């Protein structure tokens, strides 16, 4: 889907409902804590399809592919190095099967590399560019409608990711989303005003906020980002703050009803694409969808 078509779709709907969490939902469905969700694309594809389907049934207009960890660095940790193409292709195919006959869009998820760039780490800018380009190439060939570079914390990595996407396709719809997991800054100290200043001048169709910390902190980031950009804002906060369970999994303290109530404020404050990240279940999405769509 071209950027112009994506923006026309957004303007037609006014507000789009995104999906919820992948990892925490799959853990509730049996994925062992610490296991990469991408492993279930082969070991339990029905669970992936069912989660996609549940989000669609809950009212999502856009669902993200199970490819957050689909780059070669993260796949190496999951012992899936040789299956990079198959991982990304399979995730897209499952999503497209679930959305056939609907107007729900399939977004290819591009998570962070998982390692630091120089001078704080070992990755060079060229390596980061190549990592994103490799995964992007497969996602585009598999037929995603748009791409979402998500949970970013480093301005340099995010910009390299955008350049990698645009080196392959100058027109495909593209979102870039940052995680402000230090409250109102990313782990690298990046402020939303800095993101706005840089990404206003890049060829992205929406600027995002996802994951992060409390709903209050994410709301503060949303307000600041709105002041700095006229681009649509993608907003996927966690369902509150996590609490560790005995088995290593996390529980989140915001109920579906609370999430729905908060969604009203997010939209009032400028979010145009609204969903949830960690802890956000299909039930949370249904509550958000009811606010957005009135049903």
C-alpha positions in Angstrom: 0.0 0.0 0.0 1.3 3.4 -1.0 1.7 6.1 1.7 -1.0 8.2 -0.1 -3.5 5.3 0.1 -2.7 4.6 3.7 -3.3 8.2 4.7 -6.5 8.2 2.6 -7.6 5.1 4.5 -6.8 6.8 7.8 -8.6 10.0 6.9 -11.6 8.0 5.8 -11.8 6.2 9.2 -10.6 9.3 11.2 -9.2 6.9 13.9 -7.8 3.4 13.3 -7.8 0.6 15.9 -4.5 -1.2 16.2 -3.8 -4.6 17.7 -2.5 -5.6 21.1 0.5 -7.5 22.5 2.0 -10.6 20.8 4.4 -11.9 23.4 2.3 -11.6 26.6 -0.8 -13.0 24.8 1.0 -16.0 23.5 2.5 -16.6 26.9 -1.1 -16.8 28.3 -1.7 -19.4 25.5 1.2 -21.5 26.5 4.4 -20.0 25.0 7.1 -20.6 27.6 8.5 -17.4 29.2 11.8 -16.6 27.5 10.9 -18.3 24.3 10.8 -16.2 21.1 7.3 -15.9 19.7 8.7 -16.5 16.2 9.4 -20.2 17.2 5.6 -20.8 17.3 5.3 -19.8 13.6 6.6 -23.4 13.1 5.8 -25.2 16.3 2.3 -23.8 16.9 1.1 -21.7 13.9 -2.5 -22.2 14.9 -1.9 -20.1 18.1 -0.4 -17.3 16.0 -3.4 -17.4 13.6 -5.9 -17.5 16.5 -4.3 -14.4 18.1 -4.4 -12.5 14.8 -8.1 -13.6 14.4 -9.0 -12.6 17.9 -7.6 -9.1 17.2 -9.5 -8.8 14.0 -12.7 -10.0 15.7 -12.1 -7.4 18.5 -12.1 -4.6 15.9 -8.5 -4.1 14.9 -8.0 -2.2 11.6 -4.3 -3.0 11.5 -2.6 -6.1 12.9 1.2 -6.5 13.2 3.0 -9.6 12.0 4.8 -11.9 14.5 8.2 -10.7 13.3 9.3 -8.3 16.0 12.3 -10.5 16.5 12.6 -11.4 12.8 16.0 -9.8 12.2 19.1 -11.9 12.0 20.5 -10.9 15.3 17.4 -11.8 17.3 16.8 -14.9 15.3 20.3 -16.1 16.1 19.3 -16.1 19.8 16.3 -18.2 19.0 18.3 -20.7 17.0 16.4 -19.6 13.8 19.3 -18.0 11.9 18.8 -20.1 8.8 15.1 -19.4 8.8 15.0 -15.7 8.5 13.1 -15.7 5.2 10.8 -18.5 6.3 10.0 -16.7 9.6 9.0 -13.5 8.0 7.2 -15.1 5.1 5.2 -17.4 7.3 4.1 -14.6 9.7 2.8 -12.5 6.8 1.0 -15.5 5.2 -0.8 -16.4 8.4 -1.9 -12.8 8.9 -3.0 -12.4 5.3 -5.1 -15.6 5.6 -6.8 -14.3 8.6 -7.6 -10.9 7.0 -8.7 -12.1 3.6 -12.1 -10.6 2.7 -11.7 -7.7 5.2 -10.2 -4.3 5.0 -7.9 -5.0 7.9 -4.3 -4.1 7.0 -1.3 -6.3 7.7 1.7 -4.4 9.0 5.2 -5.9 8.9 6.7 -5.5 12.4 10.4 -4.5 12.4 11.7 -4.6 16.0 15.1 -3.2 17.2 18.2 -5.2 16.5 18.7 -6.0 20.1 22.2 -4.7 20.2 23.8 -1.2 20.6 25.3 0.8 17.9 28.8 2.3 18.0 30.3 3.9 20.1 28.2 2.3 22.8 28.1 -1.1 21.2 29.6 -3.0 18.3 27.2 -2.4 15.5 28.1 0.0 12.7 25.6 2.1 10.9 26.2 0.0 7.7 25.5 -3.2 9.6 22.3 -1.8 11.1 21.1 -0.7 7.6 21.9 -4.1 6.2 20.0 -5.9 9.1 16.8 -3.9 8.5 17.1 -4.1 4.7 17.4 -7.9 4.8 14.2 -8.3 6.9 12.3 -5.6 5.1 13.0 -7.2 1.7 11.3 -10.4 2.8 8.3 -8.6 4.4 7.7 -6.5 1.3 8.0 -9.6 -1.0 5.5 -11.4 1.2 2.9 -8.7 0.7 2.6 -6.6 3.8 0.4 -3.5 3.4 2.7 -1.3 5.5 5.8 -1.5 7.7 6.2 -0.5 11.3 9.6 0.1 12.7 8.7 -0.2 16.4 10.0 0.0 20.0 13.0 2.1 19.0 15.2 3.8 21.5 18.1 5.1 19.5 17.7 7.9 17.0 20.6 6.6 14.9 19.2 3.1 14.6 15.7 4.3 13.8 17.0 6.6 11.1 19.1 3.8 9.6 16.0 1.6 9.6 14.0 4.2 7.7 16.7 4.6 5.2 16.8 0.8 4.8 13.1 0.6 4.1 13.2 3.5 1.6 16.2 2.0 -0.2 13.8 -0.8 -1.2 10.5 1.0 -1.6 10.1 4.7 -1.7 6.3 4.6 -1.6 5.2 1.9 0.9 3.4 3.1 4.0 5.8 3.4 6.9 5.4 4.1 10.6 8.3 4.6 13.1 7.5 4.2 16.8 9.7 4.8 19.9 9.5 3.3 23.4 9.8 5.8 26.2 10.7 3.2 28.8 12.4 5.8 31.1 9.1 7.6 31.6 9.3 10.4 29.1 12.6 9.5 27.5 13.9 6.4 25.8 16.6 4.2 27.4 19.1 6.3 25.3 17.7 9.5 26.7 15.8 10.5 23.6 12.9 12.9 24.2 9.7 13.0 22.1 10.5 16.6 20.9 13.7 15.3 19.4 11.9 12.5 17.6 9.4 15.0 16.2 12.2 17.4 15.0 14.0 14.6 13.1 11.1 12.5 11.9 9.1 15.5 10.6 11.6 15.6 7.8 11.8 11.9 7.1 9.5 10.0 4.8 7.4 8.3 7.5 3.6 8.5 7.5 3.1 8.3 11.2 5.2 8.8 14.3 4.6 6.3 17.1 4.7 5.7 20.8 4.6 2.1 22.0 5.4 0.0 25.1 7.0 2.4 27.6 6.0 2.7 31.2 2.8 3.9 32.8 -0.3 5.2 31.0 0.4 8.6 32.6 3.9 8.8 31.3 2.8 7.7 27.8 0.1 10.3 27.8 2.6 13.0 28.7 4.8 11.8 25.8 1.7 11.9 23.5 1.0 15.5 24.4 4.6 16.6 23.8 4.8 14.7 20.5 1.6 16.3 19.4 3.0 19.7 20.0 5.9 19.0 17.7 4.4 17.2 14.7 1.5 17.4 12.3 2.0 13.8 11.3 -0.5 11.2 12.5 0.5 9.7 15.9 0.5 5.9 16.4 -0.2 5.1 20.1 0.2 1.6 21.6 0.9 1.9 25.4 1.2 -1.1 27.7 -1.8 -2.1 29.7 -0.4 -0.4 32.8 2.7 -1.3 34.8 3.8 -5.0 35.0 4.0 -7.2 38.1 6.2 -10.3 38.0 4.4 -13.6 38.5 6.1 -16.7 40.1 6.6 -18.3 36.7 8.4 -15.3 35.3 5.5 -14.0 33.3 4.0 -10.5 33.8 0.6 -9.3 34.9 -0.7 -5.8 34.0 -2.9 -3.7 36.1 -5.2 -1.9 33.5 -8.4 -3.7 32.8 -10.2 -3.7 29.4 -12.8 -1.2 30.7 -10.0 1.1 32.0 -8.2 0.8 28.7 -11.4 1.8 26.8 -11.9 4.8 29.1 -8.3 6.0 28.6 -8.6 5.6 24.8 -11.1 8.4 24.8 -8.5 10.8 26.2 -5.8 9.5 23.9 -7.9 10.3 20.9 -8.8 13.7 22.3 -5.1 14.4 22.9 -4.2 13.7 19.3 -3.7 9.9 18.8 -5.0 8.8 15.4 -4.0 5.1 15.5 -4.8 3.5 18.9 -4.1 0.1 20.3 -2.0 -1.4 23.0 1.4 -3.1 23.7 2.4 -5.5 26.5 -0.5 -6.9 28.5 -3.1 -5.7 26.0 -5.4 -8.6 25.2 -8.1 -8.9 22.6 -10.6 -7.9 25.4 -8.7 -4.7 25.9 -8.8 -4.1 22.1 -12.6 -4.7 22.0 -13.0 -2.0 24.7 -10.9 0.4 22.6 -12.7 -0.5 19.5 -16.1 0.2 21.1 -14.9 3.7 22.0 -13.6 4.3 18.4 -16.3 2.7 16.5 -19.2 2.8 18.9 -19.9 -0.9 18.6 
